[in-house]
Amino acid sequence: MTTLLRYRSYGGQPFCEVMLENGDQVMITVEAGGVTIKREARGDAAEEILFLGPVYLVTDICMAMLDGRPASETTVLDIFLSVVSQFRSAEDIRAAFHKVSEQL
């Protein structure tokens, strides 16, 4: 089960940090230049950017992963969090975003 560690959707820089089922900590940041999803350094695992892309592309990827379900009355960060929270590990996130981005 994914655990939400930190979350800030409004203000300067929206971000959230979650701990995935396998213990990987993943940070999602939303900036003017795009969205970054990265694994935080932990033990033997180095910090690593899992996906970096413009907001519109990451939104399209997440909506595709949500099977087109409407994201009414939610923030962009909420959409990203709802998708990232479904994965067990950082590697699963990287693979899924890579696969879906190639299909768009």
DSSP file (Angstrom, degrees, kcal/mol; ACC not computed):
  #  RESIDUE AA STRUCTURE BP1 BP2  ACC     N-H-->O    O-->H-N    N-H-->O    O-->H-N    TCO  KAPPA ALPHA  PHI   PSI    X-CA   Y-CA   Z-CA
    1    1 A M              0   0    0      0, 0.0     2,-0.2     0, 0.0    85,-0.1   0.000 360.0 360.0 360.0 137.1    0.0    0.0    0.0
    2    2 A T        -     0   0    0     83,-0.3     2,-0.5    18,-0.1    18,-0.2  -0.564 360.0-151.9 -79.1 139.5    1.3    3.5   -0.9
    3    3 A T  E     -A   19   0A   0     16,-2.6    16,-2.7    -2,-0.2     2,-0.6  -0.963  11.0-135.6-115.6 125.8    1.8    6.0    1.9
    4    4 A L  E     +A   18   0A   0     -2,-0.5    14,-0.2    14,-0.2     3,-0.1  -0.698  27.0 173.7 -78.7 120.5    1.5    9.7    1.3
    5    5 A L  E     +     0   0A   0     12,-3.0     2,-0.3    -2,-0.6    13,-0.2   0.858  63.8   2.5 -96.3 -44.9    4.4   11.4    3.1
    6    6 A R  E     +A   17   0A   0     11,-1.7    11,-2.5     2,-0.0    -1,-0.4  -0.992  61.5 179.4-145.3 149.4    4.1   15.0    2.0
    7    7 A Y  E     +A   16   0A   0     -2,-0.3     2,-0.3     9,-0.2     9,-0.2  -0.942  11.2 164.1-155.2 126.8    1.7   16.9   -0.1
    8    8 A R  E     +A   15   0A   0      7,-2.9     7,-2.3    -2,-0.3    -2,-0.0  -0.872   2.7 168.5-143.9 111.3    1.3   20.6   -1.2
    9    9 A S        +     0   0    0     -2,-0.3     2,-0.3     5,-0.2    68,-0.2   0.718  62.4  48.9 -96.3 -24.1   -1.0   21.3   -4.2
   10   10 A Y  S    S+     0   0    0      3,-0.1     2,-0.3     5,-0.1     3,-0.2  -0.810  87.7  35.1-119.7 158.2   -1.2   25.1   -4.0
   11   11 A G  S    S-     0   0    0     -2,-0.3    -3,-0.0     1,-0.2     0, 0.0  -0.729 107.0 -13.0 105.4-155.2    1.3   27.9   -3.7
   12   12 A G  S    S+     0   0    0     -2,-0.3    -1,-0.2     1,-0.2     0, 0.0   0.917 129.0   2.2 -53.6 -61.4    4.8   28.2   -5.1
   13   13 A Q  S    S-     0   0    0     -3,-0.2    -1,-0.2    18,-0.1    18,-0.1  -0.904  71.5-139.5-137.5 105.0    5.6   24.7   -6.3
   14   14 A P        +     0   0    0      0, 0.0    16,-2.5     0, 0.0     2,-0.3  -0.388  38.8 151.9 -62.9 137.9    3.1   21.8   -6.1
   15   15 A F  E     -AB   8  29A   0     -7,-2.3    -7,-2.9    14,-0.2     2,-0.3  -0.986  24.7-169.2-158.1 160.8    4.7   18.6   -5.0
   16   16 A C  E     -AB   7  28A   0     12,-2.0    12,-2.9    -2,-0.3     2,-0.4  -0.981   8.8-152.8-149.8 157.8    4.1   15.4   -3.2
   17   17 A E  E     -AB   6  27A   0    -11,-2.5   -12,-3.0    -2,-0.3   -11,-1.7  -0.999  16.0-178.1-133.3 132.5    6.1   12.5   -1.8
   18   18 A V  E     -AB   4  26A   0      8,-2.7     8,-2.7    -2,-0.4     2,-0.6  -0.912  24.0-136.2-128.1 155.2    4.9    8.9   -1.4
   19   19 A M  E     -AB   3  25A   0    -16,-2.7   -16,-2.6    -2,-0.3     6,-0.2  -0.967  28.6-144.8-108.9 122.0    6.4    5.7   -0.1
   20   20 A L    >   -     0   0    0      4,-3.3     3,-2.2    -2,-0.6    68,-0.2  -0.272  30.9 -93.1 -81.5 170.6    5.5    2.8   -2.4
   21   21 A E  T 3  S+     0   0    0     66,-0.5    68,-0.1     1,-0.3    67,-0.1   0.814 125.2  50.2 -53.9 -36.5    4.8   -0.8   -1.3
   22   22 A N  T 3  S-     0   0    0     66,-1.9    -1,-0.3     2,-0.1    67,-0.1   0.429 123.8 -99.3 -87.1   2.9    8.5   -1.8   -1.7
   23   23 A G  S <  S+     0   0    0     -3,-2.2    -2,-0.1     1,-0.3     2,-0.1   0.287  75.3 142.5  98.9  -9.7    9.9    1.1    0.3
   24   24 A D        -     0   0    0     64,-0.3    -4,-3.3    -5,-0.1     2,-0.5  -0.430  43.0-143.6 -62.2 135.8   10.8    3.3   -2.7
   25   25 A Q  E     -B   19   0A   0     15,-0.4    15,-3.2    -6,-0.2     2,-0.4  -0.922  18.2-167.9-103.6 127.3   10.2    7.0   -2.0
   26   26 A V  E     -BC  18  39A   0     -8,-2.7    -8,-2.7    -2,-0.5     2,-0.4  -0.952   7.3-157.7-121.8 133.5    8.9    8.9   -5.0
   27   27 A M  E     -BC  17  38A   0     11,-3.0    11,-2.6    -2,-0.4     2,-0.5  -0.926   2.6-164.5-111.5 132.5    8.7   12.7   -5.4
   28   28 A I  E     -BC  16  37A   0    -12,-2.9   -12,-2.0    -2,-0.4     2,-0.4  -0.977  10.9-177.9-114.5 124.4    6.4   14.4   -7.9
   29   29 A T  E     -BC  15  36A   0      7,-2.4     7,-2.3    -2,-0.5     2,-0.5  -0.970  14.1-155.7-123.5 141.6    7.0   18.1   -8.6
   30   30 A V  E     + C   0  35A   0    -16,-2.5     2,-0.2    -2,-0.4     5,-0.2  -0.968  25.6 161.0-116.8 118.8    5.0   20.3  -10.9
   31   31 A E  E >   - C   0  34A   0      3,-3.0     3,-1.3    -2,-0.5    24,-0.2  -0.774  55.6 -94.9-128.7 172.9    6.8   23.3  -12.3
   32   32 A A  T 3  S+     0   0    0      1,-0.3    23,-0.2    -2,-0.2     3,-0.1   0.853 124.6  51.4 -57.6 -35.2    6.3   25.7  -15.2
   33   33 A G  T 3  S-     0   0    0      1,-0.2     2,-0.3    21,-0.1    -1,-0.3   0.575 123.2 -84.0 -81.3  -9.5    8.7   23.6  -17.3
   34   34 A G  E <   -C   31   0A   0     -3,-1.3    -3,-3.0    20,-0.2     2,-0.4  -0.954  54.3 -46.9 144.4-163.2    6.9   20.3  -16.6
   35   35 A V  E     -CD  30  53A   0     18,-3.3    18,-2.0    -2,-0.3     2,-0.5  -0.922  38.3-162.7-116.1 134.2    6.4   17.4  -14.2
   36   36 A T  E     -CD  29  52A   0     -7,-2.3    -7,-2.4    -2,-0.4     2,-0.5  -0.974   4.5-172.3-118.0 129.8    9.3   15.5  -12.6
   37   37 A I  E     +CD  28  51A   0     14,-2.9    13,-2.7    -2,-0.5    14,-1.9  -0.979  21.7 168.4-117.0 116.6    8.7   12.1  -11.1
   38   38 A K  E     -CD  27  49A   0    -11,-2.6   -11,-3.0    -2,-0.5     2,-0.4  -0.960  35.9-125.7-135.0 150.0   11.9   10.9   -9.3
   39   39 A R  E     -CD  26  48A   0      9,-3.1     9,-2.0    -2,-0.4   -13,-0.2  -0.765  32.7-128.4 -86.9 133.4   12.9    8.2   -6.9
   40   40 A E        -     0   0    0    -15,-3.2   -15,-0.4    -2,-0.4     5,-0.1  -0.528  33.0 -94.2 -77.8 148.6   14.6    9.5   -3.8
   41   41 A A        +     0   0    0     -2,-0.2     2,-0.3   -17,-0.1     5,-0.2  -0.386  54.1 164.9 -62.6 138.9   18.0    8.1   -2.8
   42   42 A R  B >   -E   45   0B   0      3,-2.9     3,-2.7     1,-0.1     2,-0.1  -0.879  54.1 -47.2-160.0 123.2   17.7    5.2   -0.3
   43   43 A G  T 3  S-     0   0    0     -2,-0.3    -1,-0.1     1,-0.3    -2,-0.0  -0.281 128.0  -8.0  54.6-121.5   20.2    2.6    0.7
   44   44 A D  T 3  S+     0   0    0     -3,-0.1     2,-0.6     2,-0.1    -1,-0.3   0.598 117.6  94.2 -81.1 -12.1   21.8    1.2   -2.4
   45   45 A A  B <   -E   42   0B   0     -3,-2.7    -3,-2.9    -5,-0.1     2,-0.1  -0.722  67.1-146.9 -89.2 122.3   19.3    3.0   -4.7
   46   46 A A        -     0   0    0     -2,-0.6    -7,-0.1    -5,-0.2     2,-0.1  -0.424  34.5 -85.3 -79.3 158.7   20.6    6.3   -6.0
   47   47 A E        -     0   0    0     -2,-0.1     2,-0.3    -6,-0.1    -7,-0.2  -0.414  58.1-179.9 -59.6 139.3   18.3    9.3   -6.7
   48   48 A E  E     -D   39   0A   0     -9,-2.0    -9,-3.1    -3,-0.1     2,-0.6  -0.985  33.2-126.1-150.7 134.3   16.9    8.8  -10.2
   49   49 A I  E     -D   38   0A   0     -2,-0.3   -11,-0.3   -11,-0.2     3,-0.1  -0.719  23.8-175.8 -78.4 120.3   14.5   10.7  -12.5
   50   50 A L  E     -     0   0A   0    -13,-2.7     2,-0.3    -2,-0.6   -12,-0.2   0.811  68.8  -3.2 -86.5 -35.0   11.8    8.2  -13.5
   51   51 A F  E     -D   37   0A   0    -14,-1.9   -14,-2.9    46,-0.1     2,-0.4  -0.955  57.1-177.4-159.8 140.7   10.0   10.5  -15.9
   52   52 A L  E     +D   36   0A   0     -2,-0.3   -16,-0.2   -16,-0.2   -18,-0.0  -0.984  28.4 129.3-140.2 125.6   10.3   14.2  -16.9
   53   53 A G  E     -D   35   0A   0    -18,-2.0   -18,-3.3    -2,-0.4    -2,-0.0  -0.991  57.1 -69.4-167.2 167.9    7.9   15.8  -19.3
   54   54 A P     >  -     0   0    0      0, 0.0     4,-2.4     0, 0.0     3,-0.5  -0.311  49.4-112.8 -65.4 152.0    5.6   18.7  -20.1
   55   55 A V  H  > S+     0   0    0      1,-0.2     4,-2.7     2,-0.2     5,-0.2   0.880 115.4  54.4 -55.3 -43.1    2.4   18.9  -18.0
   56   56 A Y  H  > S+     0   0    0      1,-0.2     4,-2.1     2,-0.2    -1,-0.2   0.883 110.5  46.2 -62.4 -37.6    0.2   18.2  -21.0
   57   57 A L  H  > S+     0   0    0     -3,-0.5     4,-2.6     2,-0.2    -2,-0.2   0.928 113.7  47.0 -70.4 -45.1    2.0   15.0  -21.8
   58   58 A V  H  X S+     0   0    0     -4,-2.4     4,-2.7     1,-0.2    -2,-0.2   0.890 112.3  51.4 -64.8 -37.8    2.1   13.7  -18.2
   59   59 A T  H  X S+     0   0    0     -4,-2.7     4,-2.7    -5,-0.3    -1,-0.2   0.931 110.6  48.3 -62.7 -45.0   -1.6   14.5  -17.9
   60   60 A D  H  X S+     0   0    0     -4,-2.1     4,-2.2    -5,-0.2    -2,-0.2   0.910 112.2  49.4 -61.1 -42.3   -2.4   12.6  -21.1
   61   61 A I  H  X S+     0   0    0     -4,-2.6     4,-2.2     2,-0.2    -2,-0.2   0.942 112.9  46.5 -61.9 -47.7   -0.3    9.6  -19.8
   62   62 A C  H  X S+     0   0    0     -4,-2.7     4,-1.5     1,-0.2    -2,-0.2   0.901 111.4  50.8 -64.1 -40.9   -2.0    9.6  -16.5
   63   63 A M  H  <>S+     0   0    0     -4,-2.7     5,-2.8     1,-0.2     6,-0.3   0.890 109.7  51.5 -64.3 -37.5   -5.5    9.9  -18.0
   64   64 A A  H ><5S+     0   0    0     -4,-2.2     3,-1.3     1,-0.2    -1,-0.2   0.898 109.8  49.5 -63.7 -39.5   -4.6    7.0  -20.3
   65   65 A M  H 3<5S+     0   0    0     -4,-2.2    -1,-0.2     1,-0.3    -2,-0.2   0.755 107.4  54.9 -70.8 -23.5   -3.5    4.9  -17.2
   66   66 A L  T ><5S-     0   0    0     -4,-1.5     3,-1.5    -5,-0.2    -1,-0.3   0.269 116.5-116.3 -90.5  11.2   -6.8    5.9  -15.5
   67   67 A D  T < 5 -     0   0    0     -3,-1.3    -3,-0.2     1,-0.3    -2,-0.1   0.823  66.4 -61.7  57.7  34.6   -8.7    4.5  -18.5
   68   68 A G  T 3 <S+     0   0    0     -5,-2.8    -1,-0.3     1,-0.2    -4,-0.1   0.597  84.8 162.8  73.9  10.2  -10.1    7.9  -19.3
   69   69 A R    <   -     0   0    0     -3,-1.5    -1,-0.2    -6,-0.3    -3,-0.1  -0.397  46.6-103.4 -61.2 138.7  -12.0    8.3  -16.1
   70   70 A P        -     0   0    0      0, 0.0     2,-0.3     0, 0.0    -1,-0.1  -0.350  20.7-151.5 -66.8 144.0  -12.9   12.0  -15.6
   71   71 A A    >   +     0   0    0     -3,-0.1     3,-0.8     3,-0.1     8,-0.1  -0.439  29.2 178.0-109.9  55.7  -10.8   13.9  -13.1
   72   72 A S  T 3   -     0   0    0     -2,-0.3     3,-0.1     1,-0.2     0, 0.0  -0.313  61.4  -0.7 -66.9 141.2  -13.5   16.4  -12.1
   73   73 A E  T 3  S+     0   0    0      1,-0.2     2,-0.3    -2,-0.0    -1,-0.2   0.867 104.8 115.4  49.9  47.9  -12.8   19.0   -9.5
   74   74 A T    <   -     0   0    0     -3,-0.8     2,-0.2     3,-0.0    -1,-0.2  -0.904  62.8-112.3-136.4 166.4   -9.2   17.8   -8.9
   75   75 A T     >  -     0   0    0     -2,-0.3     4,-1.7    -3,-0.1     5,-0.1  -0.555  29.7-110.9 -95.6 164.8   -5.8   19.3   -9.3
   76   76 A V  H  > S+     0   0    0      1,-0.2     4,-2.1     2,-0.2     5,-0.2   0.905 120.7  54.1 -59.0 -42.2   -3.1   18.2  -11.8
   77   77 A L  H  > S+     0   0    0      1,-0.2     4,-2.9     2,-0.2    -1,-0.2   0.885 104.0  55.4 -61.2 -38.7   -1.0   16.9   -8.9
   78   78 A D  H  > S+     0   0    0      2,-0.2     4,-2.4     1,-0.2    -1,-0.2   0.894 107.0  50.4 -60.5 -39.7   -4.0   14.9   -7.6
   79   79 A I  H  X S+     0   0    0     -4,-1.7     4,-1.5     2,-0.2    -2,-0.2   0.943 112.6  45.6 -63.1 -47.6   -4.2   13.2  -11.0
   80   80 A F  H  X S+     0   0    0     -4,-2.1     4,-2.9     1,-0.2     5,-0.2   0.917 113.3  50.1 -62.3 -43.6   -0.5   12.3  -11.0
   81   81 A L  H  X S+     0   0    0     -4,-2.9     4,-2.4     1,-0.2    -1,-0.2   0.899 106.0  55.6 -62.6 -41.5   -0.6   11.1   -7.4
   82   82 A S  H  < S+     0   0    0     -4,-2.4     4,-0.2    -5,-0.2    -1,-0.2   0.854 114.4  40.5 -62.6 -32.9   -3.6    8.9   -8.1
   83   83 A V  H >< S+     0   0    0     -4,-1.5     3,-1.7    -3,-0.2     4,-0.3   0.944 114.9  48.6 -78.5 -50.8   -1.6    7.1  -10.9
   84   84 A V  H >< S+     0   0    0     -4,-2.9     3,-1.6     1,-0.3    -2,-0.2   0.846 103.6  63.5 -59.8 -34.5    1.8    6.9   -9.2
   85   85 A S  T 3< S+     0   0    0     -4,-2.4   -83,-0.3     1,-0.3    -1,-0.3   0.681  91.7  66.1 -64.8 -17.3    0.1    5.5   -6.0
   86   86 A Q  T <  S+     0   0    0     -3,-1.7    -1,-0.3    -4,-0.2     2,-0.2   0.638  86.3  88.5 -79.4 -13.5   -1.0    2.4   -8.0
   87   87 A F    <   -     0   0    0     -3,-1.6   -66,-0.5    -4,-0.3     3,-0.1  -0.541  64.7-148.8 -92.9 153.6    2.6    1.2   -8.5
   88   88 A R  S    S+     0   0    0     -2,-0.2   -66,-1.9   -68,-0.2   -64,-0.3   0.766  77.4  11.5 -86.7 -29.5    4.6   -1.1   -6.3
   89   89 A S  S  > S-     0   0    0    -68,-0.1     4,-1.5   -69,-0.1    -1,-0.1  -0.933  72.8-107.9-147.3 165.7    8.1    0.3   -7.1
   90   90 A A  H  > S+     0   0    0     -2,-0.3     4,-2.4     1,-0.2     5,-0.2   0.877 118.8  56.9 -62.4 -38.4    9.9    3.2   -8.9
   91   91 A E  H  > S+     0   0    0      1,-0.2     4,-2.4     2,-0.2    -1,-0.2   0.889 103.6  53.3 -61.3 -39.6   10.9    0.8  -11.6
   92   92 A D  H  > S+     0   0    0      2,-0.2     4,-2.2     1,-0.2    -1,-0.2   0.887 109.0  49.9 -62.4 -38.7    7.3    0.0  -12.3
   93   93 A I  H  X S+     0   0    0     -4,-1.5     4,-2.6     2,-0.2     5,-0.3   0.950 110.8  48.5 -64.0 -50.0    6.6    3.8  -12.6
   94   94 A R  H  X S+     0   0    0     -4,-2.4     4,-2.3     1,-0.2     5,-0.2   0.934 113.4  47.3 -56.5 -48.5    9.4    4.3  -15.1
   95   95 A A  H  X S+     0   0    0     -4,-2.4     4,-2.6     1,-0.2    -1,-0.2   0.912 113.2  47.6 -62.5 -44.4    8.4    1.3  -17.2
   96   96 A A  H  X S+     0   0    0     -4,-2.2     4,-2.7     2,-0.2     5,-0.3   0.923 113.4  46.4 -65.7 -45.0    4.7    2.3  -17.3
   97   97 A F  H  X S+     0   0    0     -4,-2.6     4,-2.3     1,-0.2    -1,-0.2   0.893 114.0  49.5 -65.6 -38.5    5.4    6.0  -18.2
   98   98 A H  H  X S+     0   0    0     -4,-2.3     4,-1.5    -5,-0.3    -2,-0.2   0.945 112.8  46.9 -63.1 -47.7    7.8    5.0  -20.9
   99   99 A K  H  X S+     0   0    0     -4,-2.6     4,-0.8    -5,-0.2    -2,-0.2   0.930 115.9  43.1 -61.8 -48.6    5.4    2.5  -22.4
  100  100 A V  H >X S+     0   0    0     -4,-2.7     4,-0.9     1,-0.2     3,-0.7   0.881 109.8  56.5 -69.2 -37.0    2.4    4.8  -22.5
  101  101 A S  H 3< S+     0   0    0     -4,-2.3     3,-0.4    -5,-0.3    -1,-0.2   0.835 104.3  54.3 -64.7 -30.5    4.4    7.8  -23.7
  102  102 A E  H 3< S+     0   0    0     -4,-1.5    -1,-0.3     1,-0.2    -2,-0.2   0.767 107.7  51.0 -71.3 -24.3    5.5    5.7  -26.7
  103  103 A Q  H <<        0   0    0     -4,-0.8    -1,-0.2    -3,-0.7    -2,-0.2   0.624 360.0 360.0 -87.8 -14.5    1.9    5.0  -27.5
  104  104 A L     <        0   0    0     -4,-0.9    -1,-0.2    -3,-0.4    -2,-0.1   0.462 360.0 360.0 -88.0 360.0    0.7    8.7  -27.4
